[in-house]
Amino acid sequence: MKISLRSARETKGYTINEIAEKLSVSARYLKFLEDNPSLVPAPLALRLSAIYHISVDYIFFE
């Protein structure tokens, strides 16, 4: 089951600005990654999976 990064973020109650700050990236870049999950760099995918408590597999694969 593929989970969108946006829905994972919203389910945890985070704003895009809060997660961008945690990742030390701009909100604009994070929005780009939410719209294009296949372009998420592996290190950021690992950090996102830890923040959202989901497997990296859910970010990239169905």
Biopython code that builds the backbone (N, CA, C, O; Angstrom):
import numpy as np
from Bio.PDB.StructureBuilder import StructureBuilder

atoms = [
    (1, "MET", "N", (0.847, -1.180, 0.000)),
    (1, "MET", "CA", (0.000, 0.000, 0.000)),
    (1, "MET", "C", (0.888, 1.238, 0.000)),
    (1, "MET", "O", (1.691, 1.431, 0.913)),
    (2, "LYS", "N", (0.748, 2.052, -0.995)),
    (2, "LYS", "CA", (1.530, 3.280, -1.089)),
    (2, "LYS", "C", (0.868, 4.382, -0.269)),
    (2, "LYS", "O", (-0.345, 4.579, -0.336)),
    (3, "ILE", "N", (1.677, 5.091, 0.499)),
    (3, "ILE", "CA", (1.188, 6.188, 1.337)),
    (3, "ILE", "C", (1.800, 7.473, 0.814)),
    (3, "ILE", "O", (3.015, 7.548, 0.628)),
    (4, "SER", "N", (0.980, 8.484, 0.573)),
    (4, "SER", "CA", (1.556, 9.739, 0.104)),
    (4, "SER", "C", (2.248, 10.440, 1.264)),
    (4, "SER", "O", (1.814, 10.341, 2.412)),
    (5, "LEU", "N", (3.308, 11.135, 0.957)),
    (5, "LEU", "CA", (4.033, 11.872, 1.985)),
    (5, "LEU", "C", (3.148, 12.931, 2.616)),
    (5, "LEU", "O", (3.227, 13.180, 3.819)),
    (6, "ARG", "N", (2.319, 13.544, 1.816)),
    (6, "ARG", "CA", (1.421, 14.569, 2.350)),
    (6, "ARG", "C", (0.438, 13.967, 3.346)),
    (6, "ARG", "O", (0.237, 14.518, 4.428)),
    (7, "SER", "N", (-0.175, 12.839, 2.991)),
    (7, "SER", "CA", (-1.138, 12.234, 3.909)),
    (7, "SER", "C", (-0.452, 11.724, 5.176)),
    (7, "SER", "O", (-1.034, 11.788, 6.260)),
    (8, "ALA", "N", (0.773, 11.221, 5.053)),
    (8, "ALA", "CA", (1.523, 10.783, 6.235)),
    (8, "ALA", "C", (1.798, 11.969, 7.152)),
    (8, "ALA", "O", (1.659, 11.869, 8.371)),
    (9, "ARG", "N", (2.187, 13.090, 6.558)),
    (9, "ARG", "CA", (2.462, 14.304, 7.341)),
    (9, "ARG", "C", (1.197, 14.799, 8.028)),
    (9, "ARG", "O", (1.209, 15.111, 9.219)),
    (10, "GLU", "N", (0.115, 14.868, 7.280)),
    (10, "GLU", "CA", (-1.136, 15.377, 7.829)),
    (10, "GLU", "C", (-1.703, 14.443, 8.894)),
    (10, "GLU", "O", (-2.281, 14.909, 9.876)),
    (11, "THR", "N", (-1.547, 13.138, 8.714)),
    (11, "THR", "CA", (-2.017, 12.168, 9.703)),
    (11, "THR", "C", (-1.313, 12.368, 11.040)),
    (11, "THR", "O", (-1.920, 12.207, 12.099)),
    (12, "LYS", "N", (-0.044, 12.718, 10.987)),
    (12, "LYS", "CA", (0.722, 12.962, 12.212)),
    (12, "LYS", "C", (0.504, 14.366, 12.768)),
    (12, "LYS", "O", (0.988, 14.686, 13.853)),
    (13, "GLY", "N", (-0.221, 15.202, 12.033)),
    (13, "GLY", "CA", (-0.560, 16.532, 12.522)),
    (13, "GLY", "C", (0.534, 17.580, 12.331)),
    (13, "GLY", "O", (0.537, 18.602, 13.017)),
    (14, "TYR", "N", (1.448, 17.340, 11.421)),
    (14, "TYR", "CA", (2.524, 18.288, 11.149)),
    (14, "TYR", "C", (2.159, 19.218, 10.001)),
    (14, "TYR", "O", (1.447, 18.828, 9.076)),
    (15, "THR", "N", (2.647, 20.434, 10.067)),
    (15, "THR", "CA", (2.540, 21.335, 8.913)),
    (15, "THR", "C", (3.758, 21.110, 8.032)),
    (15, "THR", "O", (4.755, 20.528, 8.460)),
    (16, "ILE", "N", (3.661, 21.574, 6.814)),
    (16, "ILE", "CA", (4.795, 21.434, 5.900)),
    (16, "ILE", "C", (6.007, 22.210, 6.425)),
    (16, "ILE", "O", (7.149, 21.783, 6.252)),
    (17, "ASN", "N", (5.749, 23.340, 7.059)),
    (17, "ASN", "CA", (6.854, 24.138, 7.607)),
    (17, "ASN", "C", (7.551, 23.436, 8.764)),
    (17, "ASN", "O", (8.770, 23.535, 8.898)),
    (18, "GLU", "N", (6.804, 22.733, 9.594)),
    (18, "GLU", "CA", (7.412, 22.015, 10.716)),
    (18, "GLU", "C", (8.344, 20.902, 10.230)),
    (18, "GLU", "O", (9.450, 20.739, 10.745)),
    (19, "ILE", "N", (7.893, 20.150, 9.247)),
    (19, "ILE", "CA", (8.725, 19.057, 8.732)),
    (19, "ILE", "C", (9.920, 19.608, 7.974)),
    (19, "ILE", "O", (11.025, 19.078, 8.088)),
    (20, "ALA", "N", (9.711, 20.663, 7.201)),
    (20, "ALA", "CA", (10.823, 21.276, 6.473)),
    (20, "ALA", "C", (11.905, 21.724, 7.453)),
    (20, "ALA", "O", (13.096, 21.548, 7.198)),
    (21, "GLU", "N", (11.484, 22.299, 8.566)),
    (21, "GLU", "CA", (12.441, 22.749, 9.574)),
    (21, "GLU", "C", (13.191, 21.559, 10.186)),
    (21, "GLU", "O", (14.404, 21.627, 10.385)),
    (22, "LYS", "N", (12.481, 20.481, 10.482)),
    (22, "LYS", "CA", (13.114, 19.278, 11.038)),
    (22, "LYS", "C", (14.157, 18.699, 10.077)),
    (22, "LYS", "O", (15.182, 18.167, 10.503)),
    (23, "LEU", "N", (13.877, 18.812, 8.776)),
    (23, "LEU", "CA", (14.772, 18.261, 7.758)),
    (23, "LEU", "C", (15.822, 19.256, 7.286)),
    (23, "LEU", "O", (16.717, 18.902, 6.518)),
    (24, "SER", "N", (15.717, 20.490, 7.739)),
    (24, "SER", "CA", (16.617, 21.567, 7.288)),
    (24, "SER", "C", (16.547, 21.775, 5.784)),
    (24, "SER", "O", (17.565, 21.946, 5.113)),
    (25, "VAL", "N", (15.317, 21.756, 5.267)),
    (25, "VAL", "CA", (15.074, 22.055, 3.850)),
    (25, "VAL", "C", (13.981, 23.111, 3.795)),
    (25, "VAL", "O", (13.320, 23.378, 4.799)),
    (26, "SER", "N", (13.791, 23.705, 2.639)),
    (26, "SER", "CA", (12.733, 24.702, 2.499)),
    (26, "SER", "C", (11.378, 24.007, 2.366)),
    (26, "SER", "O", (11.293, 22.864, 1.919)),
    (27, "ALA", "N", (10.338, 24.707, 2.756)),
    (27, "ALA", "CA", (8.979, 24.185, 2.611)),
    (27, "ALA", "C", (8.658, 23.956, 1.131)),
    (27, "ALA", "O", (7.950, 23.014, 0.777)),
    (28, "ARG", "N", (9.178, 24.812, 0.295)),
    (28, "ARG", "CA", (8.953, 24.675, -1.150)),
    (28, "ARG", "C", (9.556, 23.373, -1.681)),
    (28, "ARG", "O", (8.936, 22.675, -2.483)),
    (29, "TYR", "N", (10.779, 23.051, -1.222)),
    (29, "TYR", "CA", (11.430, 21.808, -1.639)),
    (29, "TYR", "C", (10.658, 20.602, -1.112)),
    (29, "TYR", "O", (10.480, 19.620, -1.832)),
    (30, "LEU", "N", (10.201, 20.669, 0.132)),
    (30, "LEU", "CA", (9.435, 19.563, 0.695)),
    (30, "LEU", "C", (8.134, 19.367, -0.074)),
    (30, "LEU", "O", (7.728, 18.233, -0.326)),
    (31, "LYS", "N", (7.486, 20.453, -0.445)),
    (31, "LYS", "CA", (6.262, 20.359, -1.263)),
    (31, "LYS", "C", (6.571, 19.677, -2.593)),
    (31, "LYS", "O", (5.799, 18.840, -3.060)),
    (32, "PHE", "N", (7.701, 20.038, -3.201)),
    (32, "PHE", "CA", (8.130, 19.390, -4.447)),
    (32, "PHE", "C", (8.294, 17.887, -4.233)),
    (32, "PHE", "O", (7.852, 17.091, -5.062)),
    (33, "LEU", "N", (8.925, 17.495, -3.128)),
    (33, "LEU", "CA", (9.128, 16.073, -2.851)),
    (33, "LEU", "C", (7.816, 15.355, -2.575)),
    (33, "LEU", "O", (7.649, 14.197, -2.960)),
    (34, "GLU", "N", (6.887, 16.027, -1.914)),
    (34, "GLU", "CA", (5.571, 15.425, -1.688)),
    (34, "GLU", "C", (4.861, 15.171, -3.012)),
    (34, "GLU", "O", (4.149, 14.178, -3.158)),
    (35, "ASP", "N", (5.054, 16.060, -3.967)),
    (35, "ASP", "CA", (4.433, 15.907, -5.288)),
    (35, "ASP", "C", (5.185, 14.918, -6.175)),
    (35, "ASP", "O", (4.630, 14.412, -7.149)),
    (36, "ASN", "N", (6.459, 14.640, -5.837)),
    (36, "ASN", "CA", (7.320, 13.771, -6.646)),
    (36, "ASN", "C", (8.087, 12.807, -5.740)),
    (36, "ASN", "O", (9.309, 12.907, -5.635)),
    (37, "PRO", "N", (7.391, 11.878, -5.087)),
    (37, "PRO", "CA", (8.058, 11.024, -4.104)),
    (37, "PRO", "C", (9.173, 10.156, -4.667)),
    (37, "PRO", "O", (10.065, 9.748, -3.924)),
    (38, "SER", "N", (9.141, 9.868, -5.948)),
    (38, "SER", "CA", (10.214, 9.054, -6.527)),
    (38, "SER", "C", (11.543, 9.817, -6.568)),
    (38, "SER", "O", (12.592, 9.215, -6.800)),
    (39, "LEU", "N", (11.507, 11.121, -6.348)),
    (39, "LEU", "CA", (12.720, 11.934, -6.365)),
    (39, "LEU", "C", (13.283, 12.215, -4.973)),
    (39, "LEU", "O", (14.272, 12.935, -4.837)),
    (40, "VAL", "N", (12.658, 11.651, -3.944)),
    (40, "VAL", "CA", (13.137, 11.869, -2.578)),
    (40, "VAL", "C", (14.503, 11.188, -2.427)),
    (40, "VAL", "O", (14.620, 9.986, -2.662)),
    (41, "PRO", "N", (15.526, 11.941, -2.040)),
    (41, "PRO", "CA", (16.837, 11.324, -1.816)),
    (41, "PRO", "C", (16.758, 10.319, -0.664)),
    (41, "PRO", "O", (16.010, 10.520, 0.293)),
    (42, "ALA", "N", (17.524, 9.252, -0.764)),
    (42, "ALA", "CA", (17.485, 8.186, 0.244)),
    (42, "ALA", "C", (17.677, 8.704, 1.669)),
    (42, "ALA", "O", (16.927, 8.287, 2.553)),
    (43, "PRO", "N", (18.646, 9.596, 1.943)),
    (43, "PRO", "CA", (18.796, 10.071, 3.320)),
    (43, "PRO", "C", (17.551, 10.785, 3.854)),
    (43, "PRO", "O", (17.200, 10.631, 5.023)),
    (44, "LEU", "N", (16.891, 11.561, 3.003)),
    (44, "LEU", "CA", (15.657, 12.226, 3.435)),
    (44, "LEU", "C", (14.520, 11.227, 3.609)),
    (44, "LEU", "O", (13.692, 11.382, 4.507)),
    (45, "ALA", "N", (14.471, 10.207, 2.761)),
    (45, "ALA", "CA", (13.441, 9.175, 2.898)),
    (45, "ALA", "C", (13.580, 8.468, 4.238)),
    (45, "ALA", "O", (12.581, 8.176, 4.895)),
    (46, "LEU", "N", (14.806, 8.192, 4.643)),
    (46, "LEU", "CA", (15.030, 7.551, 5.934)),
    (46, "LEU", "C", (14.577, 8.445, 7.082)),
    (46, "LEU", "O", (13.961, 7.971, 8.036)),
    (47, "ARG", "N", (14.877, 9.717, 6.992)),
    (47, "ARG", "CA", (14.474, 10.655, 8.046)),
    (47, "ARG", "C", (12.953, 10.819, 8.083)),
    (47, "ARG", "O", (12.355, 10.874, 9.158)),
    (48, "LEU", "N", (12.332, 10.898, 6.902)),
    (48, "LEU", "CA", (10.874, 11.015, 6.846)),
    (48, "LEU", "C", (10.199, 9.767, 7.421)),
    (48, "LEU", "O", (9.206, 9.868, 8.141)),
    (49, "SER", "N", (10.739, 8.604, 7.101)),
    (49, "SER", "CA", (10.140, 7.377, 7.618)),
    (49, "SER", "C", (10.236, 7.337, 9.141)),
    (49, "SER", "O", (9.329, 6.829, 9.800)),
    (50, "ALA", "N", (11.313, 7.861, 9.707)),
    (50, "ALA", "CA", (11.457, 7.907, 11.165)),
    (50, "ALA", "C", (10.484, 8.910, 11.782)),
    (50, "ALA", "O", (9.879, 8.630, 12.816)),
    (51, "ILE", "N", (10.333, 10.061, 11.161)),
    (51, "ILE", "CA", (9.423, 11.092, 11.683)),
    (51, "ILE", "C", (7.972, 10.616, 11.612)),
    (51, "ILE", "O", (7.211, 10.795, 12.563)),
    (52, "TYR", "N", (7.591, 10.012, 10.491)),
    (52, "TYR", "CA", (6.208, 9.606, 10.278)),
    (52, "TYR", "C", (5.904, 8.208, 10.802)),
    (52, "TYR", "O", (4.746, 7.790, 10.827)),
    (53, "HIS", "N", (6.947, 7.479, 11.223)),
    (53, "HIS", "CA", (6.791, 6.109, 11.724)),
    (53, "HIS", "C", (6.178, 5.197, 10.660)),
    (53, "HIS", "O", (5.237, 4.447, 10.920)),
    (54, "ILE", "N", (6.744, 5.287, 9.458)),
    (54, "ILE", "CA", (6.328, 4.408, 8.365)),
    (54, "ILE", "C", (7.577, 3.809, 7.741)),
    (54, "ILE", "O", (8.677, 4.336, 7.908)),
    (55, "SER", "N", (7.408, 2.727, 7.032)),
    (55, "SER", "CA", (8.513, 2.091, 6.331)),
    (55, "SER", "C", (8.877, 2.910, 5.091)),
    (55, "SER", "O", (8.014, 3.523, 4.463)),
    (56, "VAL", "N", (10.143, 2.911, 4.757)),
    (56, "VAL", "CA", (10.581, 3.580, 3.532)),
    (56, "VAL", "C", (9.879, 2.952, 2.326)),
    (56, "VAL", "O", (9.605, 3.633, 1.337)),
    (57, "ASP", "N", (9.598, 1.683, 2.411)),
    (57, "ASP", "CA", (8.888, 1.007, 1.319)),
    (57, "ASP", "C", (7.568, 1.689, 0.992)),
    (57, "ASP", "O", (7.186, 1.764, -0.175)),
    (58, "TYR", "N", (6.870, 2.184, 2.002)),
    (58, "TYR", "CA", (5.589, 2.840, 1.773)),
    (58, "TYR", "C", (5.736, 4.154, 1.017)),
    (58, "TYR", "O", (4.785, 4.609, 0.382)),
    (59, "ILE", "N", (6.903, 4.766, 1.075)),
    (59, "ILE", "CA", (7.134, 6.018, 0.362)),
    (59, "ILE", "C", (7.305, 5.749, -1.133)),
    (59, "ILE", "O", (6.806, 6.502, -1.969)),
    (60, "PHE", "N", (8.017, 4.667, -1.459)),
    (60, "PHE", "CA", (8.389, 4.424, -2.845)),
    (60, "PHE", "C", (7.573, 3.340, -3.557)),
    (60, "PHE", "O", (7.412, 3.393, -4.776)),
    (61, "PHE", "N", (7.061, 2.366, -2.814)),
    (61, "PHE", "CA", (6.448, 1.190, -3.446)),
    (61, "PHE", "C", (5.020, 0.982, -2.983)),
    (61, "PHE", "O", (4.618, 1.420, -1.906)),
    (62, "GLU", "N", (4.267, 0.298, -3.834)),
    (62, "GLU", "CA", (2.913, -0.092, -3.463)),
    (62, "GLU", "C", (2.963, -1.454, -2.837)),
    (62, "GLU", "O", (1.927, -1.991, -2.443)),
]
sb = StructureBuilder()
sb.init_structure("model")
sb.init_model(0)
sb.init_chain("A")
sb.init_seg("    ")
for serial, (resi, resn, name, xyz) in enumerate(atoms, 1):
    if name == "N":
        sb.init_residue(resn, " ", resi, " ")
    sb.init_atom(name, np.array(xyz, "f"), 0.0, 1.0, " ", f" {name:<3s}", serial, name[0])
structure = sb.get_structure()
